[in-house]
Amino acid sequence: MRTLLVVLALFPLGMLHAQLAVVRFAYGPFGNIGDAAFVVEKGRIHQACGPFGTKGPCLYLFDEEAVYRSADAFGQRGAGLFRMEGNKLFRCTGAFCTRAAGVLVVEGQNVFHAEGPFCTKADGAFVLDGNTVYIGEGPFCQKADAVLEVQGEIPMIALLAILGTM
């Protein structure tokens, strides 16, 4: 009977863990995995605490088209940070996330810096290769050293929000 109670008590924890993604730092050309940087769960991006990715204070909230700053450590929605339109990520301002200048443009597995109100493509920023994110250099976004390793499923807007703040 005690075993059944322990299994039933731990079942919800397993369900929560299944929806969790941990973004870790990565190093070098082969993407050696380092400490945890962010924890993404249920529309929130948390700071990771410790090498194993314990969930810390909430930094950002996101939905399908916008990313907001967190007003407190518990994840209350604050001012707008980014707005996603198609393959372009724009900065935004205010509580209603009014669109401003471009930040990043995604083309396939390449992510480029963007400039101006029309999000004009500039030099390379990042290369997405599987679950590893590399620095993209030059106008053709040549793959250099790794910066992040994603463990789990993460929405593209959440990944771009993390990359847009780097």
Secondary structure, DSSP 8 states (H G I E B T S, - for coil): -HHHHHHHHHHHHHHHHHTEEEEEEEETTTTEEEEEEEEEETTEEEEEETTTTEEEEEEEEE-SSEEEEESSTT--EEEEEEEEETTEEEEEETTTTEEEEEEEEEETTEEEEEETTTTEEEEEEEEEETTEEEEEETTTTEEEEEEEEEES---HHHHHHHHHT-
